[in-house]
Amino acid sequence: MPDKHLSSQFDSDLTQICAQVMAMGGLVETQIMHAMQAVNEFDLAAAAAVIDNEARVNLYEIEIDEACSNIIALRQPAARDLRLLMAISKMIANLERAGDEVMKIGRRIKAIIEAGNGRLLNTAEIRHSGQLAASILRNALDAFARLDIAAAVQILHDDRAIDDEFDAFVRKLVTYMMENPRTIGVGLDYLFIAKAIERIGDHAKNIAEFVIYIVKGTDVRHLPSESLERAALG
């Protein structure tokens, strides 16, 4: 979290912004858990809760972005403080987009439940990848709270597991749809959900990359894995 400054008000402002980021991230994480409850249990109420609460995620983004703009204008921060605020602005954009993906899951599983055809397919990979996505986002937020580079680098590795689950589900889905054309409609719905989960993992990975940027001052977003680890841990 922020270093101490001569101005106690500056410290308070930075701490408040970081606390809001954590609260926003916690809300998105809760949304993911509700979405996966809807997927796992065909829970219509959980799906509806995801859709209804999406506006709260958007409001967080607006409030935090405004707070970052105000502190930059008033305090004219430099070095690590400026990197922190710039990174936060990008992190909350990723959290908002992750929230959008969760809402898509909520809407799609709501349609599946109402159509009554959700049990036509085995969706074990979706359930597992959803748990992974929630865990990776939680770890990314924890890495931000502690400005822990090693934890951030680990998240970049963990995101690959979600990609592997997605690829496995797509292969299985193609087989299902070829063998039983009745599953094509619901299969495409679940493909949409699986892709949304994969994107949530990508947004969590982006947050981890911004943690590295805050601490090291190095933009690692487009570096190959090996180069990224050297930049972060070297």
C-alpha positions in Angstrom: 0.0 0.0 0.0 1.1 3.7 -0.2 4.3 4.9 1.4 4.1 7.5 4.2 4.2 11.2 3.2 4.7 14.4 5.0 1.0 15.2 4.4 -1.2 13.1 6.5 -4.2 14.1 4.3 -2.3 12.8 1.2 -1.8 9.5 3.0 -5.5 9.4 3.9 -6.5 10.1 0.4 -4.3 7.3 -1.1 -5.4 4.8 1.6 -9.1 5.6 0.9 -8.7 5.1 -2.8 -6.9 1.7 -2.3 -9.7 0.7 0.1 -12.3 1.5 -2.5 -10.4 -0.6 -5.1 -10.4 -3.6 -2.7 -14.2 -3.1 -2.0 -14.9 -3.0 -5.7 -12.8 -6.1 -6.3 -14.6 -7.8 -3.4 -17.9 -7.0 -5.0 -16.8 -8.4 -8.4 -15.6 -11.6 -6.6 -18.9 -12.0 -4.9 -20.6 -11.5 -8.2 -18.5 -14.4 -9.7 -19.5 -16.6 -6.8 -23.2 -15.9 -7.3 -22.8 -16.5 -11.0 -21.2 -19.9 -10.4 -23.9 -20.7 -7.9 -26.4 -20.1 -10.6 -24.4 -22.3 -13.0 -23.9 -25.1 -10.6 -27.3 -25.2 -9.0 -29.5 -23.7 -11.7 -30.3 -21.0 -9.2 -32.5 -18.4 -10.8 -32.3 -16.0 -7.8 -28.5 -16.1 -7.9 -28.5 -15.3 -11.6 -30.9 -12.4 -11.0 -28.7 -11.0 -8.2 -25.7 -10.9 -10.5 -27.7 -8.9 -13.1 -29.2 -6.5 -10.5 -25.9 -5.7 -8.7 -23.9 -4.9 -11.9 -24.7 -1.2 -11.6 -22.9 -1.1 -8.2 -19.6 -2.2 -9.9 -20.0 0.6 -12.5 -20.6 3.2 -9.8 -17.4 2.1 -8.0 -15.4 2.7 -11.2 -16.8 6.2 -11.6 -16.2 7.2 -8.0 -12.6 5.8 -7.9 -11.7 7.3 -11.2 -12.9 10.7 -10.1 -11.0 10.4 -6.8 -7.8 9.5 -8.8 -8.3 12.5 -11.0 -8.8 14.8 -8.1 -5.7 13.7 -6.2 -3.6 14.0 -9.3 -4.8 17.6 -9.9 -4.5 18.6 -6.2 -1.3 16.8 -5.2 0.6 16.5 -8.4 2.2 13.2 -7.3 5.4 12.0 -8.8 7.3 8.7 -9.1 5.6 5.7 -7.4 2.6 7.6 -6.2 1.8 8.7 -9.8 2.3 5.1 -11.0 0.0 3.9 -8.2 -2.8 6.2 -9.3 -2.3 5.5 -13.0 -2.3 1.8 -12.3 -5.4 2.0 -10.2 -7.3 3.8 -13.0 -6.4 0.9 -15.3 -7.1 -1.7 -12.6 -10.6 -0.5 -12.0 -11.3 -0.6 -15.7 -10.4 -4.2 -15.7 -12.5 -4.9 -12.6 -15.5 -3.2 -14.4 -14.9 -5.3 -17.5 -14.7 -8.4 -15.4 -18.0 -7.3 -13.8 -19.5 -7.0 -17.3 -18.4 -10.6 -18.1 -20.0 -11.8 -14.9 -23.3 -10.1 -15.9 -23.1 -11.8 -19.2 -22.8 -15.1 -17.4 -25.8 -14.2 -15.2 -28.0 -13.4 -18.2 -27.0 -16.4 -20.2 -27.5 -18.9 -17.3 -30.8 -17.3 -16.6 -31.9 -18.0 -20.1 -30.6 -21.6 -19.8 -32.5 -22.1 -16.6 -35.8 -20.7 -17.9 -35.5 -22.9 -21.0 -35.0 -25.9 -18.8 -32.3 -27.6 -20.8 -29.3 -26.9 -18.7 -28.7 -30.6 -17.7 -28.2 -31.8 -21.3 -24.5 -31.3 -21.0 -21.7 -32.1 -18.5 -20.2 -28.7 -17.5 -17.6 -29.8 -15.0 -14.9 -27.7 -16.8 -17.0 -24.6 -16.5 -17.6 -25.1 -12.8 -13.8 -25.6 -12.2 -12.7 -22.7 -14.3 -15.2 -20.4 -12.5 -13.7 -21.4 -9.2 -10.2 -20.7 -10.7 -11.3 -17.3 -11.9 -12.7 -16.3 -8.5 -9.5 -17.5 -6.8 -7.2 -15.7 -9.3 -9.1 -12.4 -8.9 -8.9 -12.8 -5.1 -5.1 -13.4 -5.3 -4.6 -10.5 -7.7 -6.4 -8.1 -5.2 -4.3 -9.6 -2.4 -1.1 -9.0 -4.4 -2.2 -5.4 -4.9 -2.9 -4.9 -1.2 0.6 -6.2 -0.3 2.3 -5.0 -3.5 3.6 -8.5 -3.7 5.5 -9.1 -7.0 6.0 -12.8 -6.5 2.3 -13.3 -6.0 1.6 -11.2 -9.1 3.9 -13.4 -11.2 2.2 -16.5 -9.9 -1.2 -15.2 -11.0 0.2 -15.0 -14.6 0.9 -18.7 -14.4 -2.4 -19.6 -12.8 -4.4 -17.8 -15.6 -3.1 -20.4 -18.0 -5.0 -23.1 -16.1 -8.3 -21.3 -17.0 -7.2 -21.2 -20.7 -6.5 -25.0 -20.5 -10.0 -25.6 -19.0 -11.6 -23.5 -21.7 -9.8 -25.4 -24.5 -10.8 -28.8 -22.9 -14.4 -27.7 -22.7 -14.5 -26.5 -26.3 -13.2 -29.9 -27.5 -15.8 -31.7 -25.4 -18.6 -29.4 -26.6 -17.8 -30.0 -30.2 -18.2 -33.7 -29.6 -21.5 -33.3 -27.8 -23.0 -31.2 -30.6 -21.8 -33.5 -33.3 -23.3 -36.5 -31.5 -26.5 -34.9 -30.5 -27.8 -31.9 -32.5 -30.3 -31.1 -29.7 -27.5 -29.9 -27.6 -26.3 -27.2 -30.1 -28.4 -24.4 -28.7 -27.5 -24.9 -25.1 -24.0 -25.8 -26.1 -23.5 -22.4 -27.6 -24.9 -20.8 -24.5 -22.4 -22.6 -22.3 -19.6 -21.8 -24.8 -20.5 -18.1 -24.2 -20.3 -18.6 -20.4 -16.9 -20.4 -20.7 -15.5 -17.6 -22.8 -16.7 -15.0 -20.2 -14.9 -16.9 -17.5 -11.7 -17.0 -19.5 -12.0 -13.2 -20.0 -12.4 -12.7 -16.2 -9.1 -14.6 -15.8 -7.5 -12.3 -18.3 -8.6 -9.2 -16.4 -7.2 -10.7 -13.2 -3.9 -11.2 -15.0 -3.9 -7.6 -16.1 -4.4 -6.5 -12.5 -1.4 -8.6 -11.5 0.7 -6.9 -14.3 -0.2 -3.5 -12.9 1.0 -4.5 -9.5 4.4 -5.2 -11.1 4.2 -1.8 -12.8 3.5 0.0 -9.5 6.5 -1.6 -7.7 9.0 -1.9 -10.5 8.0 1.0 -12.8 8.1 -1.4 -15.8 5.2 -2.0 -18.1 5.2 -5.8 -18.6 1.8 -6.1 -20.4 3.2 -7.3 -23.7 6.3 -9.1 -22.6 6.8 -12.9 -23.2 6.5 -15.0 -20.0 10.2 -15.4 -19.6 11.0 -11.8 -20.1 8.2 -10.7 -17.8 9.5 -12.9 -15.0 13.0 -11.4 -15.4 11.6 -7.9 -15.4 9.5 -8.6 -12.3 11.8 -10.7 -10.2 15.2 -9.8 -11.5 
